[in-house]
């Protein structure tokens, strides 16, 4: 039995709720850099990528994704993120799926 004032969505685990909230909100350049930064961290911890390569990718992201890009500009940049960095292909597919929904 639900308590007064509780909504059904309050029982959804926070990480799932955060995911769906993110889909409904515009994706910003900062969001993309945060997601790919997390991916780079995992690759570094798993020793699947060198620090130099991760740093090169991070610098590239900062160059092509300034924080003041509009949602439309961000959507146009996303498909080109893996042009020189094949490691990002899976991340690019995920980002395209999010902005397409």
Buried (B, 14 or more C-beta within 10 A) or exposed (E): EEEEEEEEEEEEEEEEEEEEEEEEEEBBBBBBBEBBBEBBEEBBEEEEBEEEBBEEBBEBBEEEBEEEBEEEEBBEBBEEBBEEBEBBEEBBEEBBEBBEE
